[in-house]
């Protein structure tokens, strides 16, 4: 959710970042840049989620005790 919030903040009022790039590319009909920005943002979101999930698994071993196997 943090990635979505950051992108929305950039869409509303920023002068740099992927959200700003996305807005500029849409206004100039640069489809390749729009697709690239969406791909990078999706990759960032999935990557950050995976990092948090792995960190939780490593740092909180007692959480796994309640999971069925």
Buried (B, 14 or more C-beta within 10 A) or exposed (E): EEBEEBBEEBBEEBEEBBBBBBBEBBEEEBEEBBEBBBEEBEEBBEEEEEEEEEEEEEEEEEEEEEEEE
